[in-house]
Structure formats: structure tokens, C-alpha cells
Amino acid sequence: MTRGGASWTWLNTQWRTYRAQLRFSVRVTAAAISALLIAQFFALPLRGLWVVLTATVVTQLSIGGSLGAGLEYVLGTLGGALYGGIIGVLIPHATLPAQIGVLALSVAPLAFAAALNQNFRVAPFSAVLVLLISDQLGEGPIQSALTRLAEVTLGGAVAVAVSLLVFPQRAHRLALEAAARVLDEMANDLPEILAGFFQGAEPTQLLRMQDRIGGAVADLQAVVEEVRRERPFSLASAPDPSPLPRTLLRLRHDFVMIGRASSEPIPAHLAEELRPVLARLGTTVADYLRACARALTFRREPPPVEPLKAELLRCATEIAAIRERELEHLSSSQLEQLFALGFVLEQLQGNIVDLERCVQEWASPRQNRRHRPENRPLQ
């Protein structure tokens, strides 16, 4: 391959890897520049500082994220600016002690409200600016509050408009990528978790794996909230976003139970018999999870679930037979290991079926199969 061809391949790989981040960078830049131009046109105070700041902060990775951040920022500014303006009018604060008292009276209730409802997280910040900046601009507290609210509303509108028009990124696609990452994490960790039955799982390493999977599920749940915000503004029909993260969370619970059961190695005389069973189980489940991740990434049909169900049933039957045969020879803790493993396999059978249905709904909805090539990756 020529040097030019290698460079092009490298650039194409980087674009595919950081596509969402690069588009986000362009959107934030476009939002900041647009807000500055609009502020200059209307000759807003402080060179349109609040408009530019709001447009920059509100612009998020997805349209749904921008809508949520815009609503939160406007509501927080409305509450904080108006409350701070009213306090500033009712209580004179020409001296430093008076300013301290007014500031405390303004910030404390708003901070309490922010702790109760995240929509008011910027309220204390807004009240402080209204109280401290209004005198510098020759404005009264109420006038300052109304001006700040108008500027924030304008900045939020710019951010949402840019999110809709400049490389728009739907939260639905981000959710597909996040779900695929969860499945890949599970597929990579399962063989190592099962290996704990033969050598004893390291508690620290096991906890680290579980936390990594749990963090990936939490990231997916956050993106799903953005999907919900987008639904009223989407022209295309979309599946209910709730079942997918709920199913992946149940699968994560299955992995946690397997990890607890593998905290101690099984008796040596059972290891040779169980090793091929669990190796086969780990390989089959991991391959299916990776195939589901690819189905989500490339928006194609999920892999057939029947072979996996048959393998889970086969492994459960073999483990049950070993448990019944060794019933009188194993300690209570060793029997609990085998009972827990059998129970998890039963749970997996149901959760895998739910996963197949979720992948079917998310990755290949009927309205998309007519318009999208089978293996087209996310844009």
C-alpha cells in the first residue's frame, strides 16, 4: 500500500472511531459563533456573554440531550434570576454586610431547590450573577433578571437549532452504540468470571469487572433518557426505549450471581467434568452477545436465539445431573454454588429471549428495513 493510501486508511479509521465526537465539536463551535453574531446584532450587554455561554453549554451530543439541557438551563435561570432579582429589590444591599446577607438569603434556598430537582442546578449561579452584575451594568435587579432570562432563552434556542441543523445526531443511534458496548463488555468478561469456578475469583478484579459493566449500563440508561425527549420531535416511529436497558440490567444481575457463585473453586474431582461444560457455556454466550452487539452497530437482524437456548438447557441439565449425583458428597456451600449456577442458567434463558426481541425492535425496525442496506453502519 502506498503512503497516501495508508494515510487515507488511517484518516478513515479515525473518522469512524471519533465521528460522533468530531460532529459534536463542529456543533458546539457553530453554536458559539452563531450566538455571538446574534448577540452582536442585538447589541446585547457584555458582548452577548450569556447568549454565547448558554449556546455552548446547552449543545449536547444528541438532539435529545440539547433539548433536555436547554429546558433545564432556562428553568434554572428563570427561577434563580427572578428570585435573586426580587430579593435584590426588597432588601437594600449597598454595604458589604448587607450584600453578604442578601447573597446568603438568595443562594441558600436555591441550592436546596437544586438538591431536590436537577432542573434548578443553575439557579444559584443565576441569582449570584443578577445580584452582583446588575449594578455594574447600570440595571436594576428586576431588569437584570429579565435581561438574563431573555439572553439564556436566546442561547438555548440557538443551541437547539444548531443541534437540529448541523450534523444532527439522534440519541437513538447513540443508544445503539452504548448498548453494543455493554454487550461487548459482558462477552469479554464472561469467560474470566466462569474461570473462577476452577481457580477462585479474585474479589477485587471481579468487582472491577462488575463495576465496568454496571457503568456501561448506566451510560446507556442516561442516553435512553435523551431518546425519550426526542420522541415527540421525531417523524419516524421508534420502539419503546425502556426494555433494552432493563434487559441488559437483568443480564448484568445474572453476571453478578455467577461471580458470587465462583468466589470459591469447586472440588477438584468435579473440575475436570465441569470445565468443558462451562467453557462451552462461556464461548456460546459470549459469541451470541457479540453477535447482538454487531447487529445493533450495523442495524441488522439479530442472531438466531434457538441454538443458544438449546445450549443453555443442555448445560443446565448436565449441571443438575452432577448436583444430584454428588448431593451426599458435597458441603452445603458447594451445593449452593451448583444450585446458584443452575438458577442463573434458567434466568439467562428468559433474559436472552428478551434480548433477542429488543435487538430486533431497536436494530431492524420495519420502517428501517425498507430504506437501509442490510449491513449499513451507523452514520
TORKOL-4160 file (C-alpha; in steps of 0.2 Angstrom, whole numbers, padded with zeros to 4 digits, m for minus):
379
<pt num="1" X="0000" Y="0000" Z="0000"/>
<pt num="2" X="0007" Y="0017" Z="m0004"/>
<pt num="3" X="0010" Y="0031" Z="0009"/>
<pt num="4" X="m0005" Y="0041" Z="0003"/>
<pt num="5" X="m0016" Y="0025" Z="0003"/>
<pt num="6" X="m0011" Y="0021" Z="0021"/>
<pt num="7" X="m0014" Y="0039" Z="0027"/>
<pt num="8" X="m0031" Y="0039" Z="0019"/>
<pt num="9" X="m0035" Y="0022" Z="0028"/>
<pt num="10" X="m0029" Y="0029" Z="0044"/>
<pt num="11" X="m0039" Y="0045" Z="0042"/>
<pt num="12" X="m0055" Y="0035" Z="0038"/>
<pt num="13" X="m0052" Y="0024" Z="0053"/>
<pt num="14" X="m0050" Y="0039" Z="0065"/>
<pt num="15" X="m0066" Y="0047" Z="0057"/>
<pt num="16" X="m0076" Y="0031" Z="0060"/>
<pt num="17" X="m0069" Y="0030" Z="0078"/>
<pt num="18" X="m0072" Y="0048" Z="0083"/>
<pt num="19" X="m0086" Y="0053" Z="0071"/>
<pt num="20" X="m0098" Y="0057" Z="0085"/>
<pt num="21" X="m0085" Y="0067" Z="0094"/>
<pt num="22" X="m0080" Y="0077" Z="0079"/>
<pt num="23" X="m0098" Y="0081" Z="0074"/>
<pt num="24" X="m0101" Y="0087" Z="0092"/>
<pt num="25" X="m0086" Y="0098" Z="0091"/>
<pt num="26" X="m0092" Y="0106" Z="0075"/>
<pt num="27" X="m0109" Y="0109" Z="0083"/>
<pt num="28" X="m0103" Y="0117" Z="0098"/>
<pt num="29" X="m0092" Y="0129" Z="0088"/>
<pt num="30" X="m0106" Y="0133" Z="0076"/>
<pt num="31" X="m0117" Y="0136" Z="0091"/>
<pt num="32" X="m0105" Y="0148" Z="0099"/>
<pt num="33" X="m0101" Y="0158" Z="0083"/>
<pt num="34" X="m0120" Y="0159" Z="0079"/>
<pt num="35" X="m0124" Y="0165" Z="0097"/>
<pt num="36" X="m0110" Y="0178" Z="0096"/>
<pt num="37" X="m0116" Y="0185" Z="0079"/>
<pt num="38" X="m0134" Y="0186" Z="0085"/>
<pt num="39" X="m0129" Y="0195" Z="0101"/>
<pt num="40" X="m0119" Y="0207" Z="0091"/>
<pt num="41" X="m0133" Y="0211" Z="0080"/>
<pt num="42" X="m0145" Y="0215" Z="0095"/>
<pt num="43" X="m0131" Y="0224" Z="0104"/>
<pt num="44" X="m0133" Y="0214" Z="0120"/>
<pt num="45" X="m0123" Y="0219" Z="0135"/>
<pt num="46" X="m0106" Y="0211" Z="0139"/>
<pt num="47" X="m0104" Y="0206" Z="0121"/>
<pt num="48" X="m0118" Y="0194" Z="0122"/>
<pt num="49" X="m0108" Y="0184" Z="0136"/>
<pt num="50" X="m0124" Y="0174" Z="0142"/>
<pt num="51" X="m0130" Y="0170" Z="0125"/>
<pt num="52" X="m0114" Y="0163" Z="0120"/>
<pt num="53" X="m0111" Y="0153" Z="0136"/>
<pt num="54" X="m0129" Y="0146" Z="0136"/>
<pt num="55" X="m0127" Y="0141" Z="0117"/>
<pt num="56" X="m0111" Y="0132" Z="0121"/>
<pt num="57" X="m0116" Y="0123" Z="0137"/>
<pt num="58" X="m0133" Y="0118" Z="0130"/>
<pt num="59" X="m0127" Y="0110" Z="0114"/>
<pt num="60" X="m0125" Y="0091" Z="0118"/>
<pt num="61" X="m0120" Y="0075" Z="0109"/>
<pt num="62" X="m0138" Y="0072" Z="0103"/>
<pt num="63" X="m0154" Y="0082" Z="0099"/>
<pt num="64" X="m0162" Y="0075" Z="0114"/>
<pt num="65" X="m0148" Y="0080" Z="0125"/>
<pt num="66" X="m0148" Y="0098" Z="0119"/>
<pt num="67" X="m0167" Y="0098" Z="0122"/>
<pt num="68" X="m0165" Y="0092" Z="0140"/>
<pt num="69" X="m0151" Y="0104" Z="0144"/>
<pt num="70" X="m0160" Y="0119" Z="0136"/>
<pt num="71" X="m0175" Y="0116" Z="0146"/>
<pt num="72" X="m0165" Y="0113" Z="0162"/>
<pt num="73" X="m0155" Y="0129" Z="0159"/>
<pt num="74" X="m0170" Y="0140" Z="0155"/>
<pt num="75" X="m0180" Y="0134" Z="0170"/>
<pt num="76" X="m0165" Y="0136" Z="0182"/>
<pt num="77" X="m0161" Y="0153" Z="0175"/>
<pt num="78" X="m0179" Y="0158" Z="0177"/>
<pt num="79" X="m0180" Y="0153" Z="0195"/>
<pt num="80" X="m0163" Y="0159" Z="0200"/>
<pt num="81" X="m0164" Y="0176" Z="0191"/>
<pt num="82" X="m0181" Y="0181" Z="0196"/>
<pt num="83" X="m0179" Y="0175" Z="0214"/>
<pt num="84" X="m0162" Y="0185" Z="0215"/>
<pt num="85" X="m0170" Y="0200" Z="0207"/>
<pt num="86" X="m0184" Y="0201" Z="0219"/>
<pt num="87" X="m0173" Y="0199" Z="0234"/>
<pt num="88" X="m0162" Y="0212" Z="0227"/>
<pt num="89" X="m0176" Y="0224" Z="0226"/>
<pt num="90" X="m0184" Y="0220" Z="0243"/>
<pt num="91" X="m0168" Y="0221" Z="0253"/>
<pt num="92" X="m0156" Y="0236" Z="0251"/>
<pt num="93" X="m0138" Y="0230" Z="0249"/>
<pt num="94" X="m0126" Y="0244" Z="0247"/>
<pt num="95" X="m0114" Y="0239" Z="0261"/>
<pt num="96" X="m0104" Y="0223" Z="0262"/>
<pt num="97" X="m0113" Y="0215" Z="0277"/>
<pt num="98" X="m0129" Y="0219" Z="0268"/>
<pt num="99" X="m0123" Y="0211" Z="0252"/>
<pt num="100" X="m0117" Y="0195" Z="0262"/>
<pt num="101" X="m0134" Y="0194" Z="0269"/>
<pt num="102" X="m0143" Y="0196" Z="0253"/>
<pt num="103" X="m0132" Y="0183" Z="0244"/>
<pt num="104" X="m0135" Y="0170" Z="0258"/>
<pt num="105" X="m0153" Y="0173" Z="0258"/>
<pt num="106" X="m0153" Y="0171" Z="0239"/>
<pt num="107" X="m0141" Y="0156" Z="0237"/>
<pt num="108" X="m0147" Y="0145" Z="0251"/>
<pt num="109" X="m0165" Y="0142" Z="0246"/>
<pt num="110" X="m0160" Y="0140" Z="0228"/>
<pt num="111" X="m0146" Y="0127" Z="0232"/>
<pt num="112" X="m0159" Y="0117" Z="0242"/>
<pt num="113" X="m0171" Y="0118" Z="0227"/>
<pt num="114" X="m0156" Y="0112" Z="0216"/>
<pt num="115" X="m0153" Y="0097" Z="0228"/>
<pt num="116" X="m0171" Y="0092" Z="0226"/>
<pt num="117" X="m0173" Y="0095" Z="0207"/>
<pt num="118" X="m0158" Y="0095" Z="0195"/>
<pt num="119" X="m0168" Y="0107" Z="0184"/>
<pt num="120" X="m0163" Y="0121" Z="0196"/>
<pt num="121" X="m0144" Y="0117" Z="0196"/>
<pt num="122" X="m0140" Y="0134" Z="0188"/>
<pt num="123" X="m0152" Y="0144" Z="0199"/>
<pt num="124" X="m0140" Y="0148" Z="0212"/>
<pt num="125" X="m0127" Y="0153" Z="0199"/>
<pt num="126" X="m0140" Y="0164" Z="0190"/>
<pt num="127" X="m0145" Y="0173" Z="0206"/>
<pt num="128" X="m0127" Y="0177" Z="0210"/>
<pt num="129" X="m0124" Y="0185" Z="0193"/>
<pt num="130" X="m0140" Y="0195" Z="0194"/>
<pt num="131" X="m0136" Y="0202" Z="0211"/>
<pt num="132" X="m0118" Y="0206" Z="0208"/>
<pt num="133" X="m0118" Y="0211" Z="0190"/>
<pt num="134" X="m0134" Y="0222" Z="0189"/>
<pt num="135" X="m0125" Y="0237" Z="0197"/>
<pt num="136" X="m0110" Y="0236" Z="0186"/>
<pt num="137" X="m0122" Y="0237" Z="0170"/>
<pt num="138" X="m0132" Y="0251" Z="0177"/>
<pt num="139" X="m0148" Y="0240" Z="0178"/>
<pt num="140" X="m0160" Y="0236" Z="0192"/>
<pt num="141" X="m0161" Y="0219" Z="0199"/>
<pt num="142" X="m0178" Y="0215" Z="0190"/>
<pt num="143" X="m0172" Y="0222" Z="0174"/>
<pt num="144" X="m0156" Y="0212" Z="0175"/>
<pt num="145" X="m0166" Y="0196" Z="0179"/>
<pt num="146" X="m0177" Y="0199" Z="0164"/>
<pt num="147" X="m0162" Y="0203" Z="0153"/>
<pt num="148" X="m0153" Y="0187" Z="0158"/>
<pt num="149" X="m0168" Y="0176" Z="0156"/>
<pt num="150" X="m0170" Y="0183" Z="0138"/>
<pt num="151" X="m0152" Y="0180" Z="0134"/>
<pt num="152" X="m0152" Y="0162" Z="0141"/>
<pt num="153" X="m0168" Y="0158" Z="0131"/>
<pt num="154" X="m0160" Y="0165" Z="0115"/>
<pt num="155" X="m0144" Y="0155" Z="0118"/>
<pt num="156" X="m0154" Y="0139" Z="0121"/>
<pt num="157" X="m0164" Y="0142" Z="0105"/>
<pt num="158" X="m0148" Y="0144" Z="0096"/>
<pt num="159" X="m0141" Y="0128" Z="0103"/>
<pt num="160" X="m0157" Y="0118" Z="0099"/>
<pt num="161" X="m0157" Y="0125" Z="0081"/>
<pt num="162" X="m0139" Y="0120" Z="0078"/>
<pt num="163" X="m0142" Y="0103" Z="0085"/>
<pt num="164" X="m0156" Y="0100" Z="0073"/>
<pt num="165" X="m0147" Y="0108" Z="0058"/>
<pt num="166" X="m0128" Y="0105" Z="0059"/>
<pt num="167" X="m0124" Y="0086" Z="0058"/>
<pt num="168" X="m0139" Y="0081" Z="0068"/>
<pt num="169" X="m0136" Y="0066" Z="0080"/>
<pt num="170" X="m0151" Y="0056" Z="0086"/>
<pt num="171" X="m0150" Y="0049" Z="0103"/>
<pt num="172" X="m0157" Y="0033" Z="0096"/>
<pt num="173" X="m0141" Y="0030" Z="0087"/>
<pt num="174" X="m0130" Y="0034" Z="0102"/>
<pt num="175" X="m0141" Y="0022" Z="0112"/>
<pt num="176" X="m0137" Y="0008" Z="0100"/>
<pt num="177" X="m0119" Y="0011" Z="0101"/>
<pt num="178" X="m0120" Y="0012" Z="0120"/>
<pt num="179" X="m0130" Y="m0005" Z="0121"/>
<pt num="180" X="m0117" Y="m0013" Z="0109"/>
<pt num="181" X="m0103" Y="m0008" Z="0121"/>
<pt num="182" X="m0112" Y="m0016" Z="0136"/>
<pt num="183" X="m0114" Y="m0032" Z="0126"/>
<pt num="184" X="m0096" Y="m0032" Z="0121"/>
<pt num="185" X="m0091" Y="m0029" Z="0140"/>
<pt num="186" X="m0101" Y="m0044" Z="0145"/>
<pt num="187" X="m0094" Y="m0055" Z="0131"/>
<pt num="188" X="m0076" Y="m0051" Z="0136"/>
<pt num="189" X="m0079" Y="m0054" Z="0155"/>
<pt num="190" X="m0089" Y="m0069" Z="0155"/>
<pt num="191" X="m0075" Y="m0082" Z="0151"/>
<pt num="192" X="m0065" Y="m0074" Z="0165"/>
<pt num="193" X="m0079" Y="m0075" Z="0178"/>
<pt num="194" X="m0083" Y="m0093" Z="0174"/>
<pt num="195" X="m0064" Y="m0097" Z="0176"/>
<pt num="196" X="m0066" Y="m0093" Z="0194"/>
<pt num="197" X="m0075" Y="m0109" Z="0197"/>
<pt num="198" X="m0058" Y="m0118" Z="0195"/>
<pt num="199" X="m0046" Y="m0106" Z="0202"/>
<pt num="200" X="m0056" Y="m0095" Z="0214"/>
<pt num="201" X="m0061" Y="m0077" Z="0208"/>
<pt num="202" X="m0051" Y="m0063" Z="0214"/>
<pt num="203" X="m0063" Y="m0052" Z="0223"/>
<pt num="204" X="m0055" Y="m0035" Z="0218"/>
<pt num="205" X="m0054" Y="m0040" Z="0199"/>
<pt num="206" X="m0072" Y="m0047" Z="0200"/>
<pt num="207" X="m0078" Y="m0031" Z="0207"/>
<pt num="208" X="m0069" Y="m0021" Z="0194"/>
<pt num="209" X="m0077" Y="m0031" Z="0180"/>
<pt num="210" X="m0095" Y="m0029" Z="0188"/>
<pt num="211" X="m0092" Y="m0010" Z="0190"/>
<pt num="212" X="m0087" Y="m0008" Z="0172"/>
<pt num="213" X="m0102" Y="m0017" Z="0166"/>
<pt num="214" X="m0113" Y="m0008" Z="0178"/>
<pt num="215" X="m0105" Y="0009" Z="0172"/>
<pt num="216" X="m0109" Y="0004" Z="0154"/>
<pt num="217" X="m0127" Y="0000" Z="0158"/>
<pt num="218" X="m0129" Y="0017" Z="0167"/>
<pt num="219" X="m0122" Y="0026" Z="0152"/>
<pt num="220" X="m0135" Y="0018" Z="0141"/>
<pt num="221" X="m0149" Y="0022" Z="0154"/>
<pt num="222" X="m0143" Y="0041" Z="0153"/>
<pt num="223" X="m0144" Y="0040" Z="0134"/>
<pt num="224" X="m0161" Y="0032" Z="0134"/>
<pt num="225" X="m0167" Y="0047" Z="0144"/>
<pt num="226" X="m0162" Y="0058" Z="0129"/>
<pt num="227" X="m0171" Y="0046" Z="0117"/>
<pt num="228" X="m0187" Y="0049" Z="0127"/>
<pt num="229" X="m0185" Y="0068" Z="0125"/>
<pt num="230" X="m0183" Y="0066" Z="0106"/>
<pt num="231" X="m0198" Y="0055" Z="0103"/>
<pt num="232" X="m0211" Y="0070" Z="0102"/>
<pt num="233" X="m0199" Y="0078" Z="0089"/>
<pt num="234" X="m0196" Y="0063" Z="0078"/>
<pt num="235" X="m0206" Y="0060" Z="0062"/>
<pt num="236" X="m0201" Y="0041" Z="0062"/>
<pt num="237" X="m0209" Y="0028" Z="0073"/>
<pt num="238" X="m0197" Y="0021" Z="0086"/>
<pt num="239" X="m0198" Y="0007" Z="0099"/>
<pt num="240" X="m0201" Y="0010" Z="0117"/>
<pt num="241" X="m0183" Y="0014" Z="0124"/>
<pt num="242" X="m0186" Y="0006" Z="0141"/>
<pt num="243" X="m0185" Y="m0013" Z="0138"/>
<pt num="244" X="m0167" Y="m0013" Z="0131"/>
<pt num="245" X="m0158" Y="m0006" Z="0146"/>
<pt num="246" X="m0169" Y="m0015" Z="0158"/>
<pt num="247" X="m0165" Y="m0032" Z="0149"/>
<pt num="248" X="m0146" Y="m0028" Z="0150"/>
<pt num="249" X="m0148" Y="m0023" Z="0168"/>
<pt num="250" X="m0155" Y="m0040" Z="0171"/>
<pt num="251" X="m0141" Y="m0049" Z="0162"/>
<pt num="252" X="m0129" Y="m0039" Z="0172"/>
<pt num="253" X="m0138" Y="m0046" Z="0188"/>
<pt num="254" X="m0135" Y="m0064" Z="0180"/>
<pt num="255" X="m0117" Y="m0060" Z="0179"/>
<pt num="256" X="m0116" Y="m0054" Z="0197"/>
<pt num="257" X="m0124" Y="m0070" Z="0203"/>
<pt num="258" X="m0111" Y="m0080" Z="0193"/>
<pt num="259" X="m0097" Y="m0070" Z="0200"/>
<pt num="260" X="m0103" Y="m0074" Z="0218"/>
<pt num="261" X="m0105" Y="m0092" Z="0214"/>
<pt num="262" X="m0087" Y="m0093" Z="0208"/>
<pt num="263" X="m0080" Y="m0084" Z="0223"/>
<pt num="264" X="m0073" Y="m0101" Z="0228"/>
<pt num="265" X="m0066" Y="m0115" Z="0217"/>
<pt num="266" X="m0076" Y="m0131" Z="0215"/>
<pt num="267" X="m0070" Y="m0148" Z="0222"/>
<pt num="268" X="m0055" Y="m0155" Z="0212"/>
<pt num="269" X="m0064" Y="m0171" Z="0207"/>
<pt num="270" X="m0078" Y="m0161" Z="0199"/>
<pt num="271" X="m0067" Y="m0148" Z="0190"/>
<pt num="272" X="m0062" Y="m0159" Z="0175"/>
<pt num="273" X="m0081" Y="m0164" Z="0172"/>
<pt num="274" X="m0087" Y="m0146" Z="0174"/>
<pt num="275" X="m0073" Y="m0137" Z="0164"/>
<pt num="276" X="m0079" Y="m0142" Z="0147"/>
<pt num="277" X="m0097" Y="m0138" Z="0151"/>
<pt num="278" X="m0093" Y="m0120" Z="0157"/>
<pt num="279" X="m0080" Y="m0117" Z="0143"/>
<pt num="280" X="m0094" Y="m0122" Z="0131"/>
<pt num="281" X="m0106" Y="m0111" Z="0140"/>
<pt num="282" X="m0094" Y="m0096" Z="0141"/>
<pt num="283" X="m0090" Y="m0097" Z="0122"/>
<pt num="284" X="m0108" Y="m0099" Z="0116"/>
<pt num="285" X="m0115" Y="m0085" Z="0127"/>
<pt num="286" X="m0100" Y="m0073" Z="0123"/>
<pt num="287" X="m0102" Y="m0076" Z="0104"/>
<pt num="288" X="m0121" Y="m0073" Z="0105"/>
<pt num="289" X="m0118" Y="m0057" Z="0114"/>
<pt num="290" X="m0105" Y="m0051" Z="0102"/>
<pt num="291" X="m0117" Y="m0055" Z="0088"/>
<pt num="292" X="m0130" Y="m0045" Z="0096"/>
<pt num="293" X="m0118" Y="m0030" Z="0098"/>
<pt num="294" X="m0114" Y="m0031" Z="0079"/>
<pt num="295" X="m0132" Y="m0032" Z="0075"/>
<pt num="296" X="m0135" Y="m0016" Z="0085"/>
<pt num="297" X="m0120" Y="m0007" Z="0077"/>
<pt num="298" X="m0124" Y="m0012" Z="0059"/>
<pt num="299" X="m0143" Y="m0012" Z="0061"/>
<pt num="300" X="m0146" Y="m0029" Z="0055"/>
<pt num="301" X="m0156" Y="m0044" Z="0061"/>
<pt num="302" X="m0151" Y="m0052" Z="0077"/>
<pt num="303" X="m0143" Y="m0069" Z="0078"/>
<pt num="304" X="m0155" Y="m0084" Z="0080"/>
<pt num="305" X="m0158" Y="m0087" Z="0098"/>
<pt num="306" X="m0163" Y="m0105" Z="0097"/>
<pt num="307" X="m0145" Y="m0113" Z="0097"/>
<pt num="308" X="m0141" Y="m0103" Z="0112"/>
<pt num="309" X="m0157" Y="m0108" Z="0121"/>
<pt num="310" X="m0153" Y="m0126" Z="0117"/>
<pt num="311" X="m0135" Y="m0125" Z="0124"/>
<pt num="312" X="m0141" Y="m0116" Z="0140"/>
<pt num="313" X="m0153" Y="m0130" Z="0143"/>
<pt num="314" X="m0140" Y="m0143" Z="0139"/>
<pt num="315" X="m0128" Y="m0136" Z="0151"/>
<pt num="316" X="m0141" Y="m0134" Z="0165"/>
<pt num="317" X="m0146" Y="m0152" Z="0163"/>
<pt num="318" X="m0128" Y="m0158" Z="0164"/>
<pt num="319" X="m0125" Y="m0147" Z="0180"/>
<pt num="320" X="m0141" Y="m0153" Z="0188"/>
<pt num="321" X="m0136" Y="m0171" Z="0185"/>
<pt num="322" X="m0119" Y="m0168" Z="0193"/>
<pt num="323" X="m0128" Y="m0159" Z="0208"/>
<pt num="324" X="m0140" Y="m0174" Z="0211"/>
<pt num="325" X="m0126" Y="m0187" Z="0209"/>
<pt num="326" X="m0115" Y="m0178" Z="0222"/>
<pt num="327" X="m0129" Y="m0172" Z="0233"/>
<pt num="328" X="m0122" Y="m0183" Z="0248"/>
<pt num="329" X="m0103" Y="m0179" Z="0245"/>
<pt num="330" X="m0103" Y="m0160" Z="0244"/>
<pt num="331" X="m0104" Y="m0147" Z="0258"/>
<pt num="332" X="m0118" Y="m0135" Z="0259"/>
<pt num="333" X="m0108" Y="m0121" Z="0252"/>
<pt num="334" X="m0103" Y="m0132" Z="0237"/>
<pt num="335" X="m0120" Y="m0137" Z="0234"/>
<pt num="336" X="m0126" Y="m0118" Z="0234"/>
<pt num="337" X="m0113" Y="m0115" Z="0221"/>
<pt num="338" X="m0121" Y="m0128" Z="0209"/>
<pt num="339" X="m0139" Y="m0123" Z="0214"/>
<pt num="340" X="m0134" Y="m0104" Z="0210"/>
<pt num="341" X="m0126" Y="m0109" Z="0193"/>
<pt num="342" X="m0142" Y="m0119" Z="0188"/>
<pt num="343" X="m0153" Y="m0105" Z="0193"/>
<pt num="344" X="m0143" Y="m0092" Z="0183"/>
<pt num="345" X="m0144" Y="m0103" Z="0168"/>
<pt num="346" X="m0163" Y="m0103" Z="0170"/>
<pt num="347" X="m0163" Y="m0084" Z="0171"/>
<pt num="348" X="m0152" Y="m0082" Z="0156"/>
<pt num="349" X="m0164" Y="m0092" Z="0145"/>
<pt num="350" X="m0178" Y="m0080" Z="0148"/>
<pt num="351" X="m0166" Y="m0064" Z="0148"/>
<pt num="352" X="m0158" Y="m0070" Z="0131"/>
<pt num="353" X="m0175" Y="m0071" Z="0123"/>
<pt num="354" X="m0179" Y="m0053" Z="0129"/>
<pt num="355" X="m0163" Y="m0048" Z="0122"/>
<pt num="356" X="m0166" Y="m0055" Z="0105"/>
<pt num="357" X="m0183" Y="m0046" Z="0105"/>
<pt num="358" X="m0175" Y="m0029" Z="0110"/>
<pt num="359" X="m0162" Y="m0031" Z="0097"/>
<pt num="360" X="m0175" Y="m0035" Z="0084"/>
<pt num="361" X="m0185" Y="m0019" Z="0089"/>
<pt num="362" X="m0170" Y="m0007" Z="0090"/>
<pt num="363" X="m0159" Y="m0013" Z="0076"/>
<pt num="364" X="m0170" Y="m0018" Z="0062"/>
<pt num="365" X="m0187" Y="m0010" Z="0064"/>
<pt num="366" X="m0199" Y="m0012" Z="0049"/>
<pt num="367" X="m0199" Y="0006" Z="0044"/>
<pt num="368" X="m0180" Y="0005" Z="0043"/>
<pt num="369" X="m0178" Y="m0012" Z="0034"/>
<pt num="370" X="m0186" Y="m0004" Z="0018"/>
<pt num="371" X="m0174" Y="0010" Z="0017"/>
<pt num="372" X="m0157" Y="0005" Z="0024"/>
<pt num="373" X="m0145" Y="m0008" Z="0017"/>
<pt num="374" X="m0143" Y="m0023" Z="0027"/>
<pt num="375" X="m0126" Y="m0020" Z="0034"/>
<pt num="376" X="m0125" Y="m0001" Z="0033"/>
<pt num="377" X="m0116" Y="0005" Z="0049"/>
<pt num="378" X="m0122" Y="0020" Z="0059"/>
<pt num="379" X="m0119" Y="0036" Z="0052"/>
